[in-house]
Amino acid sequence: MDTRAAFSQDYAEARGKFLAAAEEAGLDAEPQVHPLLGRDGETLALDMVYQGPKAAPALLIVSSGCHGVEGYCGSAVQTALLRDPDWHARVHASGAAVLYLHALNPYGFSWCRRTTQENVDLNRNFRDFHQPPPANPVYDEIAALLVPATWPPSPEVNAALQRFVAERGFAALQQAVTTGQYAHPEGLFFGGHDPTWSHVALRHALREHGRHCARLAWIDLHTGLGPPGVGERIWAGRDDPPALARAKVWFGERVTSIYDGSSSAALLTGLMWNAAYEECPQAEYTGIALEFGTVPLAQTLEALRAEQWLENHPEVDDTRRASIKRQLREAFYVETPAWQQAVLAQSLEVAAQALKGLGSTAAGPA
């Protein structure tokens, strides 16, 4: 696989490659244009490409860029699929349709942020906003330590965080930081007070293309957790043991879950795939987050803390800004041929498994 043809240096290049690959495959793109412009003045959009019969009984969604800067990986996978004649033959033979959702969070992708323009983690933004938000008292306790007033953090801040980890463990820190919080808009993993633009755009895509199918599969591509280059298959749905069992039939026993503690991710709130149940209630749903490891988690959290501090201090000079942004990018995108090849190989394997699962009449418990 030619990684240079699939991977890109920025959002504009990634979008251009994706749209060109769709056009070469004879497929039309439907852009939902973002109200803001990108870092270099480019148009931002959630680009939808639909492949297959409009009335297909089974639909596979392949999505990228939920967490902005993680889009380098997901966009490359989508472009590689669109340029793969063997993949097109598989799709045609399966009778299923495929919906490619390129750059769910185009703002974050372009501006090298994990969050949306509202500083919201899109994958914590799908909750009932008519109800009180989930509480995260441990995050409240350490919020000022995670994103301190100065960067690098003072020795006092570092010592306080080290005491927290020594007393409660690193897993407790991961849970507090990543589960999602709704009280600190200038903090990490903020879930938002309202649906974001990306939230609304995704629901539109699901309503437009997902309400006719009887079976719905979703592969959402992520980076940042786990061993470098290893694609963890994390169950992306409700706490539903029969559905998890079906996913393990499709994707193998290696499928993990946040509900039983087997995944590298903590137990999270406001998850994006809740929208699949709400917008496509007629469909039997099977979804995974395909999460590719990059650097150690402690290093990733440090990069996220620095970048959030930077966002809160727009007066920072360009040299320091570029350094912090580079640190964030490297935490979510390993720019080596070996890592890129591993990402493409595993992603194409998982996509083929999803097609096979959608077409199976004996795909495990319903």
Protein Blocks (a to p, Z undefined) as FASTA:
>chain_A
ZZklmpcfbfklmmmmmmmmmmmnopacdddddfbdcfkopacddddddedjfklcbdcd
ddehklomlmmmmmmmmmmmmmmmklmmmmmmnopacdddehjblmlmmnopabdfkopa
fklmbccfkbccdddfklmmmmmmmmcfbdcddfklmmmmmmmmmmnojklmmmmmmnop
akbmkbghiebjbdcfklmmmmmmmmmmmmmbfbdcdddddehiajehiacddddddddf
klmmmmmmmnopklccfklopambdcdehifklmmmmmmmmbccddddddddfbdfklmm
mmmmmmmmmmmmmmbcfklmmmmmmmmmmmmoccbfklmmmmmmmmmmmmmmmmmmmmpc
bgojZZ
